[in-house]
Amino acid sequence: MSTSGKRKASDSPTGPSKNVKLDILEQEFPNTEERAGFIATKFSKLLRDKTVFPKILDKARIDRKHQFVNRTGDISEYWFNYAVDLMAWCNAMKLVQSGRREWFPWRSVPSSKPEDPSDRAVWFPKFKETQAMLASLSSRERLDNGLALMEEEPQMNRNILGMTSIKLRQAIWDDVFPGQPCVQNRPFEVAVPENFDFGAQVHGDKSEYLQQLPPGIRMAIFLTENLKGTIVKCLVFGYQKNTVDSSWNRTLLAVVYRTAVQWAREAFMTQDRVPISQAFKNLRFSIAHGEVVSSERMKQLSLDKSLVAECDAQLALGPYRNQEDHAVFRVSAWLEKEKLLPADERCRMLRG
C-alpha cells in the first residue's frame, strides 16, 4: 500500500465499503480510523459490552504516551496509533475466553519516524515538555497540585518466562568472558538506544532474526532501567528451553551477544536503521573465527571519543532489581532528592 493510503483517511466519498471487514484484514497498513472501527466493533461483540473496550483503549493511549516520553525527535502519528491499538487489543483479549482469543491481525510494524510532515505527532513535543515540568516539581508542589508523590512507572515484568536463569547466565559469562565484568545480575543483556526505530529494527524484524539465530539460542525483549533509572528496552540472550549447557552452546551464546552489542553500537554511531537480523547473518563467519569484526566505518567513528562516550551511556544498564528492591530504590532516590526537607515532613509525605 502507498504511503498516502495508510496515512490518510479514506478517500472514498461514501466512506468504507461494505467489504471493509475483509479488506482491512488483507491490508498491511490499514487506515487508522478504519482499523480502530474494526477493533471497537470486534470487542463490543467479544466482550458483549460496548463500554468496556473504550476504557481499555483510553488507558492504553495514556500508557503509550508515558512509555514513549523519553524518545528523542518526532514520532509518527500513525505509528503511535498502531502502538495504542496493539496494546489495547492485547489487554482486551485477556478478558476473552481462552478458546476465542486471537492474535493482533496486523503484524507488520510501521516506522516510528514520520514519513511526511502530515504524519508528525504534533502533540508529542508539548506532552514531553509538560512531563518534564511535572518531573521538576518538588514534592510539596506535587502534593499541592493533587499529584502523586512520585511519578508512576510503566508496568514491567522483571522475570522473563522460560529465560535462562541469571545464575546460569552469570556462570556462562564468567566462563566465556573471564575477567570481564558485567553489570550486576545482567549477563548477556543489551540496552536498545533511545534513538532506535524499535519497530523496524527489532520488533518488526522478528521473523527474520529468528531464522538467523543459531539453534538453541534465544533472544527476549523486555523493559528495564538504565543507569539513570530511565525505563528502556533491553535484549536478553540465553538458551532455548531444553538446550544443553555445553561448551559449544556457551560459545554460540557469547558470539550472538557480542554480535548484538556490535549491532547496537554501529546502528547508534552511524545512525543507520539496520535490522538486527542483518547483523545475525554474519554469525557463521564470527563463530568460525571466534570474533566479531568491526567495519571500517566503525573503526573511523570509534576515533571520536565523545561519540563513543555517548554510545556507552546509551548502552549502559542499571543493576537488576526485583520488584521489592526496585521499590526500595525508588524511595531511597526520593529521600535523597528531598534531603533538605525536615525528616518528619518526609515521613508524613511517604505515609500519605
C-alpha positions, 0 to 999 in steps of 0.5 A: 500500500502507498504511503498516502493510503495508510496515512490518510483517511479514506478517500472514498466519498461514501466512506468504507465499503461494505467489504471493509471487514475483509479488506482491512484484514488483507491490508498491511497498513490499514487506515487508522480510523478504519482499523480502530472501527474494526477493533471497537466493533470486534470487542463490543461483540467479544466482550458483549459490552460496548463500554468496556473496550473504550476504557481499555483503549483510553488507558492504553493511549495514556500508557503509550504516551508515558512509555514513549516520553523519553524518545528523542525527535518526532514520532509518527502519528500513525505509528503511535496509533498502531502502538495504542491499538496493539496494546489495547487489543492485547489487554482486551483479549485477556478478558476473552475466553481462552478458546476465542482469543486471537492474535493482533491481525496486523503484524507488520510494524510501521516506522516510528519516524514520520514519513511526511510532515502530515504524519508528525505527532504534533502533540508529542513535543508539548506532552514531553515538555509538560512531563518534564515540568511535572518531573521538576516539581518538588514534592510539596508542589506535587502534593499541592497540585493533587499529584502523586508523590512520585511519578508512576512507572510503566508496568514491567515484568522483571522475570522473563518466562522460560529465560535462562536463569541469571545464575546460569547466565552469570556462570556462562559469562564468567566462563566465556568472558573471564575477567570481564565484568558485567553489570550486576545480575545482567549477563548477556543483556543489551540496552536498545538506544533511545534513538532506535526505530524499535519497530523496524529494527527489532520488533518488526524484524522478528521473523527474520532474526529468528531464522538467523539465530543459531539453534538453541539460542534465544533472544527476549525483549523486555523493559528495564532501567538504565543507569539513570533509572530511565525505563528502556528496552533491553535484549536478553540472550540465553538458551532455548528451553531444553538446550544443553549447557555445553561448551559449544552452546556457551560459545554460540551464546557469547558470539550472538551477544557480542554480535548484538552489542556490535549491532547496537553500537554501529546502528547508534554511531552511524545512525543507520536503521539496520535490522538486527537480523542483518547483523545475525547473518554474519554469525557463521563467519564470527563463530568460525573465527571466534570474533566479531569484526568491526567495519571500517566505518566503525573503526573511523567513528570509534576515533571520536571519543565523545561519540563513543562516550555517548554510545556507552551511556546509551548502552549502559544498564542499571543493576537488576532489581526485583520488584521489592528492591526496585521499590526500595530504590525508588524511595531511597532516590526520593529521600535523597532528592528531598534531603533538605526537607525536615525528616518528619515532613518526609515521613508524613509525605511517604505515609500519605 
